[in-house]
Amino acid sequence: MGTVTPIQLLDLTRPDHPLLRQLLREASGTYQHSLQVANLAEQAAERIGVEPLLIRAGALYHDIGKAMNRSFH
C-alpha cells in the first residue's frame, strides 16, 4: 500500500466524483449530511494541525454504504 498524495485526495473530494454523484442521486440527505460533517471536520483539522484534506475526504465518504444499501437511509 502506498502513500496517498494531495492530488489523489483532491480527486476524491471533487463534487463530480462518480461515487459522490451516486451518493447524491441515491441518498441525497446523506450526501448533504456528509458535506456538513466534512466542513466541520476540515475546520477542526486545521485548528489542531492535522491534514485537513485527508480528514475532509474521510468525512465525505463516511456514510457511503448508504448509497449501496437503501435500508440504511
Rosetta blueprint (number, residue, H / E / L):
1 M L
2 G L
3 T L
4 V L
5 T L
6 P H
7 I H
8 Q H
9 L H
10 L H
11 D H
12 L H
13 T H
14 R L
15 P L
16 D L
17 H L
18 P H
19 L H
20 L H
21 R H
22 Q H
23 L H
24 L H
25 R H
26 E H
27 A L
28 S H
29 G H
30 T H
31 Y H
32 Q H
33 H H
34 S H
35 L H
36 Q H
37 V H
38 A H
39 N H
40 L H
41 A H
42 E H
43 Q H
44 A H
45 A H
46 E H
47 R H
48 I H
49 G L
50 V L
51 E L
52 P H
53 L H
54 L H
55 I H
56 R H
57 A H
58 G H
59 A H
60 L H
61 Y L
62 H L
63 D L
64 I L
65 G H
66 K H
67 A H
68 M H
69 N L
70 R H
71 S H
72 F H
73 H L
